[in-house]
């Protein structure tokens, strides 16, 4: 009979390592999200778009191995991410509304110019 050596794993130690990795990922995600929010406030939409692609990949990686109830620290980090995201959504909505308003004004101006040109010919 041959004895096979199998390493003894401590599941609580593995969970702690996993939680530590997730907290590090979430900290990076929060930092990235805050940078995105600053770019959104400044109207740097191409930077926001580029960072969103990176953030989406990071989020998928962070939660790909989620099997258990998150710790309180992780839940708080998630709440922070959600809050930042809600702020970003508000900024995007305001920018969209402003673009729509500007477009409507341009259409009205163009119609006025066209009517004036037709009347003066």
Steps between C-alpha positions, in 0.01 A plus 500: 500500500628844399416802717410813310588831658210741476541849632266592779314817415351731750176626349485799734852599391401465134189708563712768667738510203206513260339784700829690505531467123141613452552802728808595296302465176214705643740772613636518145143509366405782735808700397426439133134596549596821679734589212218430255270726700755784484536453124120498465475824698758652266314375194788274390267235363762311299704447819187384682425254222853357501500465878157334496635221281779436752260526793257251346777241462618561858144462632454171316828369639414617851169317510578197284584292806235634735361199686427622847338792675741796476662633814389833646805675355425367153133595533604854597733521200216387276274766649768759423525379140124519462496854641774616261318335213175679591686833500644420159155412364370840615786680326446302181126577506567872547750498214256310278223748581732793425603350166135443416412859594791636294395289204141629521627860506716433196207348311283802587776738387547313174125511437499874569791560266336289232169690535683834486693394190184384326324827584780722375546330163 
